[in-house]
Amino acid sequence: MKTWLITGCSSGIGKGIAKAVLKSGDQAVVTARNKDKVKDIVDQYPDTALAVSLDVCSKESIQNAVKEANEKFGTIDVLVNNAGYGYRSAVEEGEIEAVNTLFQTNLFGPIELIKEVLPAMRSQKSGAILNVTSIAAARSAVGSGYYASSKAALELLTNGLMKELAPLGIKAIVVQPGAFRTRFYDEESLQGTTSTIGDYESTVGKSRPGHFENKHQQAGDPDKAGEIIVEVVNGDEYPEILTLGKDAVTAVKSTLEAKIAELDKWAEVSAKADYE
């Protein structure tokens, strides 16, 4: 029986993971900024679930969450860094305080959690760390430069982390979802700049919060994502990047193919940079 600590469980993929973990018979520390929002999950599994309030922007909150988890279950075998949100802005429009908070949530908070759980994982010579990113990490879009860069940074951090941890018996994986039927695009969830510049309205404008309706018709099912993640973690083979959703596979594949084509096109020019 494994113990999972999952961030951002009040809705979406985080909630789907928590439900799948508990259904499988494993134990779960189910977290949200307000633990009352995960009460519905925990009430179904009083013996194997623990609700904990966790603000990933607060080191003290992170330490308290890990302490509560260890007091209840004795160990953390799987950490899932899922909490995060989007921010829409042209690069020039980005407000530094808002961008700092975005990176604190999407990147630096997960790093603090990783550092908090790793000593025990190293001691037991086992464990898994799952960092949930986005297909935005593979290719950014207009207005998503800050969000995409926060997720791309988490992916590359995980790539280095998995190589560092492999000799220690610990796994690190990127989970890279496409469009899922979550609250990500809801007006109260998706953030954006308040300092807009008119020249960007024709490009960035249509992607701003409140400028489109989230009809919740995305193909991705958060509950199925949770089931897949549990199956992979409990399996024998771990991918470096687990891309979720047909749309995600198509988007990432076409992006990589375009990058290879461009690399080939400029290969001779690139070679000129070397000493004769």
Backbone as a ProteinNet text record, in pm:
[ID]
protein_1_A
[PRIMARY]
MKTWLITGCSSGIGKGIAKAVLKSGDQAVVTARNKDKVKDIVDQYPDTALAVSLDVCSKESIQNAVKEANEKFGTIDVLVNNAGYGYRSAVEEGEIEAVNTLFQTNLFGPIELIKEVLPAMRSQKSGAILNVTSIAAARSAVGSGYYASSKAALELLTNGLMKELAPLGIKAIVVQPGAFRTRFYDEESLQGTTSTIGDYESTVGKSRPGHFENKHQQAGDPDKAGEIIVEVVNGDEYPEILTLGKDAVTAVKSTLEAKIAELDKWAEVSAKADYE
[TERTIARY]
84.2	0	87.7	67.7	144.5	67.4	143.1	84	118.2	16.2	32.3	3.3	80.5	47.6	21.9	-99.4	-143	-183.4	-130.2	-167.5	-278.1	-356.6	-461.1	-572.5	-633.2	-732.6	-877.6	-901.2	-1039.6	-1120.1	-1050.5	-1120.7	-1022.9	-1074.9	-990.6	-910.4	-791	-706.8	-661.5	-634.5	-595.5	-701.8	-826.3	-937.3	-949.1	-929.1	-934.7	-827.8	-707.8	-599.2	-633.4	-679.4	-712.3	-818	-921.1	-1027.8	-974	-889.3	-835.2	-741.2	-659.9	-567.4	-645.1	-747.5	-824.5	-905.9	-957.4	-1032.4	-942.5	-814.1	-720.4	-679.2	-709.2	-671.7	-551	-487.8	-375.9	-426.1	-334.2	-366.4	-334.4	-410.9	-391.3	-402	-303.9	-311.6	-366.7	-491.7	-566.7	-563.7	-499.8	-476.1	-544.8	-570.3	-622.2	-591.2	-599.3	-574.9	-671.5	-795	-895.6	-938.1	-900.3	-925.8	-1074.2	-1160.4	-1304.6	-1350	-1273.7	-1311.4	-1282.2	-1210.9	-1184.9	-1254	-1340.5	-1410.6	-1493.2	-1552.1	-1636.3	-1557.2	-1430.8	-1346.6	-1308.4	-1261.2	-1207.4	-1314.9	-1436.5	-1544.9	-1575.8	-1547	-1574	-1469.2	-1352.1	-1242	-1179	-1252.4	-1204	-1076.4	-1050.7	-932.9	-808.4	-827	-711.3	-690.2	-773.2	-758.9	-742.7	-663.1	-642	-652.6	-740.8	-754.9	-659.4	-582	-484.6	-491	-492.5	-483.2	-338.3	-319.8	-183.9	-180.7	-97.9	-70.1	72.1	86.7	219.1	310.5	254.8	337.5	397.9	364.9	412.3	497.7	624.3	713.1	662.9	611.8	559.4	440.8	352.3	237.3	282	383.4	438.2	494.7	573.1	631.8	525.2	421.8	313.1	236.8	215.1	142.2	219.4	349.1	432.2	436.5	443.7	443.9	313.4	198.9	69.2	59.6	111	107.9	187.9	306.7	392.1	334.6	270.7	208.8	92.5	19.5	-97.3	-58.1	31.2	59	202.5	290.9	426.8	525.3	474.2	564.2	488.1	562.5	505.8	580.8	510	571.7	562.6	456.2	434.2	394	467.6	431.8	380	261.9	207.4	194.8	279	272	174.9	51.2	-54.7	-106.3	-99.1	-156.2	-91.3	-173.7	-122.8	-238	-206	-310	-250	-337.7	-293.8	-294.2	-218.4	-207.6	-195.2	-286.4	-288	-238	-138.6	-79.6	20.7	30.1	145.7	268.1	383.1	504.4	528.2	506.9	529.3	432	314.1	211	227.1	306.8	314.7	350.4	273.8	296.9	384.7	499.5	602.9	554.6	473.7	424.9	334.4	247.6	158.8	238.2	339.7	423.4	503.6	552.2	623.5	533.5	408.3	313.9	284.8	273	251.5	365.6	488.8	604.3	619.1	580.7	584.6	489.7	373.7	273.7	309.9	349.3	369.4	507.7	606.3	743.3	809.6	820.5	898.9	830.1	697.1	624.2	649.9	634.2	668.4	811.9	905.1	1043.9	1056	990.4	995.4	936.3	827.4	768.2	861.7	925.5	1021.5	1132.9	1186.4	1296.6	1251.8	1124.5	1071.8	1052.9	1014.7	987.3	1109.3	1209	1320.1	1406.1	1432.5	1516.1	1460.8	1330.2	1270.3	1272.5	1247.7	1252.5	1393.4	1494.1	1632	1664.3	1611.1	1636	1575.1	1454.8	1387.7	1424.2	1502.6	1549.6	1434.9	1326.8	1213.6	1124.3	1040.3	946.9	927.4	827	799.5	752.8	800	759.5	700.4	574.7	504.8	480.2	531.1	510.7	417	300.2	199.2	228.2	248.8	278.1	162.2	191.3	89.2	152.9	70.3	127.1	179.5	141.9	198.7	349.3	400.3	544.3	615.7	543.3	601.5	592.4	487.4	472.9	380.7	433.3	355.1	256.3	162	64.1	63.1	0.1	-12.1	-80.1	-19.2	-76	-43.1	26	55.1	203.8	282.4	426.6	470.5	409.6	449.4	405.6	282.1	234	316.3	336.2	410.4	553.2	616.2	754.5	762.6	660.7	661.6	650.4	570.2	553.2	672.1	730.7	849.8	966.2	978.6	1084	1065.4	940.4	913.6	947.5	921.9	955.5	1105.9	1183.1	1328	1388.2	1330.8	1374.6	1354.3	1238.9	1208.3	1303.1	1340.4	1431.3	1566.1	1614.6	1739	1721.4	1607.5	1578.9	1574.3	1511.6	1497.9	1634.6	1728.6	1862.1	1938.9	1915	1980.3	1927.5	1798.1	1733.8	1737.2	1758.4	1754.7	1847	1971.4	2058.6	2013.5	1921.6	1876	1745.8	1695.4	1572.9	1445.7	1456.2	1340.5	1310.4	1183.2	1139.5	1090.5	1111	1052.6	992.1	868.2	792.6	723.8	716.5	633.7	499.4	391.5	257.1	214.6	190.4	171.3	30.7	-68.8	-205.8	-231.9	-328.4	-382.3	-501.8	-604	-724.1	-815.3	-839.4	-927.1	-1045.9	-1152.2	-1276.6	-1264.3	-1195.8	-1169.2	-1210.9	-1177.9	-1208.8	-1096.4	-996.3	-877.9	-915.8	-1012.6	-1049.4	-1162.4	-1212.5	-1320.6	-1270.4	-1360.9	-1323.8	-1261.8	-1305.9	-1252.6	-1118.4	-1079.3	-954.5	-842.6	-873.5	-772.2	-740.3	-611.6	-567.9	-520.1	-504.6	-455.6	-413.9	-336.9	-288.6	-402.9	-385.9	-480.1	-420.8	-294.7	-226.3	-217	-326.5	-330.7	-278.7	-225.4	-173.2	-252.9	-306.3	-397.1	-342.1	-212.6	-154.3	-164.9	-187.3	-194.8	-338	-435.7	-574.6	-612.8	-557.9	-594.7	-537.9	-436.7	-376.8	-406.4	-363.3	-378.9	-520.9	-588.3	-718	-818.8	-831.9	-934.4	-904.3	-780.9	-745.8	-754.9	-788.3	-790.3	-909.1	-893.1	-1006	-1127.3	-1243.4	-1366.6	-1396.7	-1302.5	-1321.6	-1367.4	-1383.8	-1435.5	-1510.3	-1593.3	-1673.7	-1618	-1597.1	-1555.8	-1680.4	-1705.5	-1826	-1806.8	-1689	-1658.9	-1689.2	-1642.3	-1659.7	-1525.2	-1420.6	-1290.2	-1297.7	-1214.6	-1219.7	-1164.9	-1072.8	-1005.3	-1092.8	-1093	-1170.8	-1077.3	-1091.1	-1000.9	-999.3	-1113.7	-1118.6	-1038.6	-1047	-968.9	-819.6	-786.2	-646	-593.9	-674.4	-634.9	-611.9	-700.3	-688.1	-561.3	-531.5	-410.3	-285.7	-283.6	-166.9	-143.2	-247.8	-233.7	-182.2	-234.4	-191.9	-43.5	1.2	141.9	232.3	195.6	278.7	288.1	181.4	181	233.7	273.9	326.9	477.8	532.9	676.3	756.3	689	759.2	709.1	802.8	769.3	817.6	729.2	776.4	842.6	929.5	984	875.3	795.3	683.5	558.4	457.1	329.2	234.6	218.1	129.7	-11.6	-107.4	-244	-342	-414.1	-516.3	-471.1	-562.8	-529.9	-484.9	-552.7	-516.2	-375	-336.8	-203	-97.4	-120.7	-25.7	-8.4	-118.5	-112.1	-35.1	-64.6	-0.2	149	186.1	327.3	405	345.2	413	438.7	339.3	356.7	459.7	462.9	561.5	702.4	722.3	855	898.7	805.9	839	882.5	812.8	847.8	986.1	1018.1	1148.9	1260.6	1237.1	1336.9	1357.9	1248.5	1258.3	1339.2	1315.1	1389.5	1536.7	1562.9	1700.5	1776.3	1711.8	1773.1	1797.1	1700.7	1710.5	1831.5	1860.9	1967.6	2095.3	2102.3	2215.4	2348.8	2351.9	2477.7	2522.9	2427.8	2461.3	2512	2446.4	2486.8	2629.2	2664.2	2796.3	2908.2	2879.6	2982.1	3035.7	2968	3010.6	3129	3162	3269.4	3405.9	3512	3648.1	3670.4	3753.5	3791.7	3880
-120	0	125	211.2	334.6	451.2	550.8	675.9	785.9	852.6	960.2	1094.4	1196.6	1334.1	1406.8	1458.9	1517.9	1662	1753.3	1894.6	1930.8	2029.9	2080	1980.4	1928.5	1820.6	1867.9	1997	2042.8	2023.2	2007.5	1986.9	1931.6	1904	1868.6	1741.5	1742.9	1623.7	1584.5	1682.3	1650.7	1570.1	1609.6	1536.2	1397.4	1390	1261.1	1165.8	1217.7	1134.5	1085.5	1176.1	1139.3	1029	1042.5	941.9	806.6	808.5	683.3	616.6	696.4	642.7	572.3	637.5	581.4	460.4	465.5	351.8	229.4	253.4	142.3	74.3	139.9	84	149.9	242.2	316.7	427.7	487.2	597.2	730	833.7	962.8	1078	1168	1297.2	1392.3	1432.3	1508	1655.4	1737.6	1875.8	1977.7	2092.6	2210.7	2329.3	2449.1	2567.4	2569	2526.3	2512.1	2364.8	2294	2150	2115	2210.4	2183.4	2148.5	2194.1	2169.8	2026.6	1949.9	1809.4	1713.7	1769.1	1688.6	1576.8	1605.4	1505.2	1380.9	1399.5	1284.9	1207.2	1279.7	1217.3	1144.2	1197.6	1135.7	994.5	965.2	830.9	729	779.5	690.1	738.2	730.6	787.1	722.6	597.2	527.3	547.9	578.5	584.4	722.6	820.1	954.8	1056.9	1158.6	1268.2	1399.8	1487.9	1620.7	1717.3	1790	1884.7	2014.8	2126.9	2256.9	2281	2317.9	2338.3	2454.6	2552.2	2664.5	2644.9	2610.5	2577.3	2699.3	2817.5	2939.1	2965.2	2881.6	2900.8	2781.1	2806.9	2699.7	2639.2	2723	2673.4	2580.4	2617.5	2534	2400	2404	2281.8	2190.9	2247.3	2167.6	2107.5	2185.4	2135.4	2021.7	2034.8	1930.8	1799.1	1806.3	1685.6	1626	1711.3	1663.9	1591.7	1649.6	1585.8	1451.4	1448.3	1323.7	1214.7	1249.7	1150.7	1106.5	1199.8	1164.6	1067.8	1084.7	1000.2	864.6	866.8	744.4	693.6	772.7	726.1	752.8	773.7	794.2	856.9	908.7	953.5	879.3	797.3	717.8	785.1	862.8	928.6	1073.6	1165.2	1306.8	1345.9	1407.1	1457.7	1609.1	1679.7	1825.3	1862.5	1881.8	1909.5	2052.9	2116	2250.1	2349.2	2430.9	2531.5	2605.2	2711	2786.1	2858.5	2913.4	2982.4	3133.4	3197.8	3344.3	3390	3477.9	3524.8	3668.9	3688.6	3820.4	3817.6	3924.2	3941.3	3955.3	3916.5	3924.1	4067.4	4163.3	4303.3	4349.7	4290.5	4333	4271.3	4168.4	4092.3	4177.1	4160.7	4233.7	4147.8	4201.9	4120.6	4052.5	4118.2	4054.6	3936.2	3953.4	3844.7	3729.1	3761.6	3658.1	3584.2	3658.1	3593.6	3495	3533.3	3443.9	3321.1	3342.6	3231.6	3130.7	3179.7	3089.7	3026.6	3099.7	3042.3	2923.4	2936.3	2829.2	2713.6	2745.7	2643	2579.3	2647.7	2596.2	2588.9	2700.8	2703.4	2630	2634.5	2554.8	2406.7	2354	2213.3	2179	2270.6	2244.8	2229.7	2317.8	2309.2	2177.4	2133.3	2004.8	1889.3	1894.4	1789.6	1781.8	1897.4	1900.6	1852.5	1871.7	1832.1	1681.3	1615.5	1470.7	1384.5	1441.9	1359.8	1296.3	1363.2	1296.2	1160.4	1151.7	1023.7	923.9	971.6	881.4	826.7	911.3	865	761.9	784	691.1	554.2	553.4	425.6	369.8	449	408.8	370.9	445.8	424.5	547.9	558	669.1	714.9	798.5	853.3	997.5	1082.2	1222	1249.4	1292.8	1323.9	1473.9	1538.1	1681.3	1702.5	1758.9	1780.1	1912.2	1905.9	2026	2053.1	2061.1	2092.5	2079.4	2060	2063.2	2202	2302.4	2436.6	2434.7	2336.2	2324.9	2283.1	2217.7	2174.2	2282.5	2363.5	2473	2578.9	2699.3	2807.5	2861.8	2942.8	3007.3	3156.6	3231.1	3375.5	3401.5	3484.8	3519.4	3422.8	3312.8	3210.4	3195.5	3293.7	3282.6	3260.5	3330.6	3315.8	3181.1	3141.6	3011.8	2898.7	2905.1	2799.3	2788.6	2902.8	2898.5	2841	2865.1	2806.3	2654.2	2605.6	2460.6	2396.8	2468.2	2417	2405.4	2504.2	2498.9	2377.3	2347.3	2230.8	2100.9	2096.9	1977.1	1954.2	2058.5	2042.6	2015.1	2074.7	2043.7	1894.9	1841.4	1699.8	1610.8	1655.5	1578.3	1560.8	1669.2	1657.8	1577	1598	1529.1	1377.9	1331.4	1187.1	1120.6	1192.4	1136.9	1133.7	1234.1	1238.3	1130.1	1100.9	1009.3	862.8	837.3	699.3	605	644.7	552.6	530.7	615	606.2	528.2	476.9	397.9	480.2	608.1	698.9	742.1	744.3	782.4	926.8	994.1	1126.8	1127.7	1174.3	1166.9	1299.6	1335.5	1447.8	1393.2	1452.6	1423.8	1547	1529.5	1640.5	1633.3	1692.7	1683.4	1781.8	1743.4	1836.5	1907.7	1929.3	1999.4	1901.9	1929.8	1845.8	1926.7	1858.1	1921.7	1960.2	2070.2	2117.2	2263.7	2323.7	2464.8	2557.5	2501.8	2580	2707.9	2697.3	2812.8	2895.9	2856	2932.5	3070.9	3166.9	3305.7	3325.5	3245.4	3262.6	3191.3	3108.1	3032.7	3088.8	3122.7	3172.5	3318.1	3346.3	3481.6	3553.6	3685.2	3761.8	3900.4	3965	4098.6	4200	4301.5	4414.8	4533.2	4520.7	4629.5	4594.8	4610.3	4570.4	4681.3	4639.5	4731	4708.4	4817.5	4808.2	4733.8	4744.9	4680.4	4528	4472.2	4325.9	4272.3	4359.3	4312.8	4217.7	4237.4	4151.7	4011.3	3994.4	3861.9	3805	3875.9	3826.6	3845.5	3949.2	3987.6	3876.3	3794.4	3689.5	3578	3572.9	3467.6	3514.1	3640.1	3693.5	3637.3	3626.4	3582.5	3671.8	3609.5	3684.1	3714.1	3683.3	3710.8	3586.2	3475.7	3355	3274.1	3184.2	3102.2	2960.9	2911.5	2773.2	2685.6	2616	2533.4	2393.4	2367.2	2237.2	2120.8	2136.2	2030.4	1969.5	1995.5	1938.2	1785.9	1722	1575.7	1503.7	1566.3	1498.4	1479.2	1357.1	1320.4	1313.4	1402.7	1403	1271.5	1204.5	1077.7	969.7	967.9	870.6	901.5	1030.4	1068.7	1013.7	1027	975.1	825.3	754	608.1	567.1	638.2	608.2	632.8	744.1	779.1	674.8	630.7	526.7	397.2	362.2	239.8	246.6	361.7	377.5	369.1	439.3	439.4	298.8	222	86.4	-17.2	27.3	-63.2	-77.6	-151.8	-181.1	-83.2	-11.9	76.1	219.8	312.5	453.7	533.5	611.2	700.1	823.3	889.3	1017	1123.5	1121.5	1214.5	1134.2	1143.9	1078.9	1184.6	1185.5	1281.4	1224.9	1306.5	1257.7	1324.9	1243.9	1292.4	1284.7	1247.4	1238.3	1372.6	1479.1	1611.8	1648.2	1607.2	1636	1563.1	1435.8	1358	1420.9	1458.9	1520.5	1651.9	1735.8	1867.2	1854.7	1769.6	1754.4	1692.5	1593	1526	1622.5	1702	1796.7	1904.1	1943.6	2042.3	1987.1	1864.3	1802.2	1781.2	1740.2	1719.8	1850.4	1959.6	2090.8	2134.9	2106.5	2142.4	2063.8	1935.3	1853	1903.6	1937.7	1988.7	2118.1	2206.6	2332.7	2308.6	2215.7	2181.7	2130.7	2043.9	1991.7	2103.3	2192.7	2301.8	2390.9	2414.3	2506.5	2435.1	2304.2	2225.3	2272.3	2304.6	2347.5	2481.9	2571.3	2700.7	2679.4	2593.4	2565.3	2512.4	2425.5	2361.1	2462.2	2575.7	2676.6	2739.1	2718.6	2774.9	2699.9	2580.5	2500.8	2544.4	2517.8	2537.5	2447.4	2494.8	2411.7	2298
0	0	0	-97.5	-108.3	-45	-1	45.4	-53.4	-104.9	-201.6	-135.1	-168.2	-134	-265.1	-279.9	-406.7	-382.9	-460.1	-445.7	-545	-507.6	-597.1	-623.2	-516.3	-529.8	-528.1	-521.7	-509.5	-637.6	-749.7	-876.7	-979.8	-1098.6	-1211.7	-1196.9	-1255.9	-1259.3	-1119.1	-1033.7	-896	-825	-842.7	-781.7	-844.1	-975.4	-1043.3	-993.3	-969.3	-917.2	-776.5	-690.8	-552.6	-549.1	-630.5	-633.6	-680.1	-782.7	-836.6	-736.7	-667.1	-566.6	-456.5	-404.4	-293.6	-337.9	-457.8	-511.7	-528.4	-557.7	-579.2	-448.5	-335	-205.4	-142.6	-215.4	-159	-66.7	6.7	97.7	30	64.3	-1.3	97.4	87.7	154.3	50.2	69.3	-31.1	8.8	-72	-30.3	-120.2	-60.1	-130.4	-41.1	-95.9	-12	106.3	81.1	185.8	189.2	294.2	297.1	299.5	332	327.1	185.4	85.4	-54.4	-99.5	-16.7	-52.2	45.1	128.1	228.5	163.9	48	-18.4	-57.8	-92.8	-129.8	-3.9	95.5	216	296.3	297.9	374.2	326.7	200.5	147	191	232.7	270.2	401.7	511.2	638.6	691.4	655.9	707.7	622.6	495.2	403.9	342.9	380.9	326.1	437.6	408.6	502.7	426.9	472.4	412.3	481	400.5	455.6	376.5	448.2	381.7	341.1	215.8	165.6	67.7	99.6	10.2	-40.9	-168.7	-221.4	-231.1	-207.7	-205.9	-68.1	28.8	166.1	209.1	239.6	284.5	415.6	505.2	632.8	609.8	516.8	484.9	425.9	341.1	281.9	390.4	479.2	587.5	677.9	707.5	792.6	724.5	593.8	520.3	521.6	497.2	498.1	639.1	740.5	878.6	911.4	872.4	897.1	825.9	703.4	626.5	696.7	741.6	808.6	942.8	1013.4	1141.6	1122.9	1014.1	987.7	928.4	828.1	752	764.3	824	845.8	734.8	615	501.2	385	289	161.5	51.9	-23.4	-129.6	-266.1	-284.6	-413.9	-389.6	-450.8	-447.4	-585.6	-589.1	-714.7	-704.8	-777.6	-785.9	-897.8	-860.9	-957.9	-950.5	-835.4	-818.8	-915.4	-976.3	-1068.7	-1133.7	-1207.3	-1276.5	-1396.7	-1481.1	-1601	-1585.6	-1672.3	-1670.2	-1815	-1857.3	-1995.1	-2003.3	-2088	-2101.9	-2215.5	-2291.4	-2378.4	-2289.4	-2339.5	-2258.4	-2210.5	-2297.4	-2261.2	-2152.8	-2148.4	-2053.6	-1914.4	-1903.4	-1778.7	-1658.3	-1551.5	-1426.3	-1336.3	-1298.2	-1234.5	-1107.1	-1026.3	-903.4	-935	-1035.4	-1075.5	-1135.3	-1213.7	-1274.7	-1167	-1068.7	-957.5	-883.9	-860.7	-792.3	-878.6	-1009.3	-1102.3	-1092.8	-1097.5	-1091.6	-953	-849.6	-715.3	-705.2	-767.2	-763.4	-855.4	-978.8	-1081.2	-1079.4	-1020.4	-1024.9	-886.9	-817.2	-694.4	-579.5	-574.6	-474.9	-492.6	-615	-637.3	-599.3	-626.2	-588.5	-436.7	-361.3	-214.8	-165.3	-227.5	-188.1	-219.7	-335.4	-372.5	-268.6	-232.4	-135.9	2.3	32.5	163.6	174.7	63.2	69.9	35.5	-30.2	-78.7	31.3	143.5	244.3	287.1	309.4	350	235.1	113.4	-2.4	-22.6	-2.8	-16.3	91	208.6	319.3	291.2	235.6	207.3	70.2	-7.6	-140.8	-234.8	-222.2	-312.4	-309	-410	-415.5	-559	-578	-710.3	-695.9	-785.9	-790.1	-927.4	-928.7	-1053.3	-1059.8	-1162.8	-1182.3	-1301	-1273.1	-1377.1	-1447	-1577.9	-1655.5	-1752.1	-1879.6	-1979.7	-2116.6	-2220.3	-2355.2	-2388.4	-2308	-2326.2	-2305.5	-2231.6	-2210.7	-2338.3	-2428.2	-2555.3	-2662.1	-2654	-2749.9	-2690.8	-2679.4	-2621.9	-2724.7	-2676.9	-2764.1	-2733.7	-2820.8	-2800.6	-2666	-2585	-2455.7	-2343.7	-2376.8	-2275.7	-2246.8	-2286.1	-2269	-2125.6	-2031.5	-1891.1	-1835.2	-1861.4	-1815.1	-1876.3	-2008.3	-2077	-2024.4	-1998.4	-1950.8	-1809.3	-1725.9	-1591.2	-1599	-1692.7	-1708.2	-1778.7	-1875.2	-1943.1	-1845.1	-1756	-1654.1	-1563.8	-1526.9	-1442.1	-1515.4	-1646.1	-1723.7	-1727.5	-1756.1	-1763.9	-1626.8	-1523.1	-1387.7	-1359.8	-1401.1	-1379.7	-1458.9	-1577.8	-1662	-1593.2	-1531.7	-1455.5	-1329	-1260.8	-1135.2	-1154.5	-1261.9	-1281.6	-1298.6	-1358.4	-1376.7	-1244.6	-1161.1	-1029.8	-936.3	-948.5	-854.3	-895.7	-1025.2	-1075.1	-997.4	-968	-892	-747.6	-700.7	-561.7	-547.9	-660.5	-656	-656.5	-691.3	-690.9	-834	-869.4	-1004	-1004.7	-1115.6	-1138	-1278.2	-1288.2	-1413.5	-1440.1	-1566.8	-1610.4	-1656.7	-1608.6	-1660.7	-1739.5	-1869.6	-1962.5	-2025.2	-1959.7	-2012.2	-2126.1	-2209.7	-2307.5	-2246.4	-2327.7	-2280	-2206.5	-2078.1	-1997.3	-1948.1	-1917.8	-1874.9	-1727.5	-1702.8	-1566.8	-1555	-1441.7	-1420.3	-1467.6	-1535.5	-1573.5	-1648.4	-1740.5	-1822.8	-1763.5	-1646.9	-1585.8	-1545.6	-1548.4	-1523.4	-1385.6	-1286.9	-1151.6	-1133.2	-1229.2	-1217.3	-1304.1	-1428.7	-1521.1	-1490.1	-1465.5	-1432.9	-1559.1	-1549.1	-1663	-1621.2	-1707	-1677.1	-1674.1	-1593.3	-1594	-1668.8	-1709.1	-1779.9	-1928	-1997.7	-2138.2	-2229.8	-2343.5	-2445.4	-2573.2	-2627.6	-2742	-2861.7	-2887.9	-3005.6	-3002.6	-2883.8	-2873.3	-2875.3	-2884.1	-2874.1	-2986.7	-3105.3	-3218.2	-3204.6	-3121.9	-3103.8	-2965.2	-2862.3	-2725.4	-2673.5	-2721.3	-2665.9	-2653.3	-2756.2	-2754.5	-2654.3	-2603.5	-2507.8	-2363	-2342.9	-2206.5	-2126.6	-1993.1	-1909.9	-1932.6	-1946.2	-1967.4	-2112.7	-2203.5	-2346.2	-2422.5	-2350.6	-2413.7	-2308.9	-2354.9	-2264	-2257.5	-2137.1	-2119.8	-2115.3	-2223.8	-2232.9	-2175.1	-2122.3	-2059.7	-2155	-2278.8	-2377.9	-2418.9	-2341.4	-2373.3	-2370.5	-2451.2	-2463.4	-2340.7	-2269.5	-2158.8	-2036.9	-1982.9	-1864.9	-1744.2	-1646	-1530.3	-1452.9	-1444.5	-1371.8	-1443.8	-1576.9	-1654.1	-1643.5	-1640.7	-1621.9	-1489.6	-1384.1	-1254.1	-1256	-1322.4	-1330.5	-1405.3	-1514.5	-1591.6	-1507.9	-1436	-1354.3	-1246.1	-1179.3	-1076.4	-1138.9	-1254.6	-1323.7	-1360.2	-1408.6	-1446.8	-1324.2	-1217.4	-1096.3	-1036.2	-1045.5	-990.6	-1088.5	-1208.6	-1309.5	-1301.2	-1398.1	-1398.9	-1483.8	-1574	-1667	-1651.8	-1638.1	-1620.7	-1741.4	-1805.3	-1912	-1851.4	-1929	-1883.3	-1886.2	-1992.8	-2006.2	-2041.4	-1958.2	-1984	-2040.9	-2172.1	-2238.3	-2235.7	-2193.9	-2174.1	-2269.5	-2346	-2437.7	-2582.5	-2670.9	-2813	-2868.2	-2824.7	-2874.3	-2831.7	-2712.7	-2661.6	-2743.1	-2770	-2849.6	-2987.6	-3051.1	-3184.4	-3180.8	-3081	-3072.2	-3044.4	-2951.4	-2916.6	-3032.1	-3095.4	-3207.3	-3322.1	-3358.6	-3468.3	-3433	-3306.1	-3261.3	-3271.5	-3225.9	-3232.6	-3377	-3462.4	-3604.3	-3669.6	-3636.2	-3691	-3643	-3517.5	-3463	-3530.9	-3555.5	-3623.6	-3766.3	-3834.3	-3971.8	-3975.6	-3879.7	-3875.6	-3842.3	-3751.2	-3715.2	-3838	-3915.9	-4038.4	-4140.4	-4153.9	-4251.6	-4223.6	-4098.8	-4059.7	-4016	-4037.4	-3988	-4045	-4173.3	-4234.5	-4179	-4157.4	-4097.8	-3955.4	-3880.4	-3742.7	-3736.8	-3832.2	-3834.1	-3854	-3913.8	-3940	-3810.9	-3700	-3572	-3511.7	-3564.6	-3509.2	-3564.2	-3486.9	-3537	-3658.6	-3751.8	-3868.2	-3819
[MASK]
++++++++++++++++++++++++++++++++++++++++++++++++++++++++++++++++++++++++++++++++++++++++++++++++++++++++++++++++++++++++++++++++++++++++++++++++++++++++++++++++++++++++++++++++++++++++++++++++++++++++++++++++++++++++++++++++++++++++++++++++++++++++++++++++++++++++++++++++++++

